[in-house]
């Protein structure tokens, strides 16, 4: 007689596979038995209250606020365009004589404006109060006609 081709290891693997399959089927049937139906539409809805927070109850119409969309600011603040010839006042926040450039802090807008040594009418140093005009350069605003105040 021929010897059985199933070895002990093969039999054990087959038993384990069948056991795992049986466990999987039991878990699936248990999930089906305990499964709840989906939520109702009212349970799924979410509302936003008068403060902008999520809520499960509808907002009170008495507390409703009305906004004018034109009054809302989106993005960066709009700048008031000044004429380019307007003379501005500022303080030199940094100036490097060796390299020939620096920055002036505008007293009105508090923005930092680049200044090159070629645009000076007289020598300046840090913390000097100056008057200047601005022009648009390739990388931003540049101070021109810079004078000590």
Long-range contacts (C-beta under 8 A, 24 or more apart in sequence): 84-133, 84-134, 84-135, 85-133, 86-133, 87-131, 87-132, 87-133, 88-131, 88-132, 88-133, 88-134, 89-129, 89-130, 89-131, 89-149, 90-129, 90-130, 90-131, 90-132, 90-143, 91-127, 91-128, 91-129, 91-130, 92-124, 92-125, 92-126, 92-127, 92-128, 92-130, 93-126, 94-126, 95-124, 95-125, 95-126, 102-126, 104-130, 104-132, 104-143, 104-146, 111-141, 113-140, 113-141, 113-142, 113-143, 114-139, 114-140, 114-141, 114-142, 114-143, 115-142, 115-143, 115-146, 116-142, 119-143, 119-144, 119-145, 119-146, 120-146, 121-145, 121-146, 121-147, 122-147, 122-148, 124-148
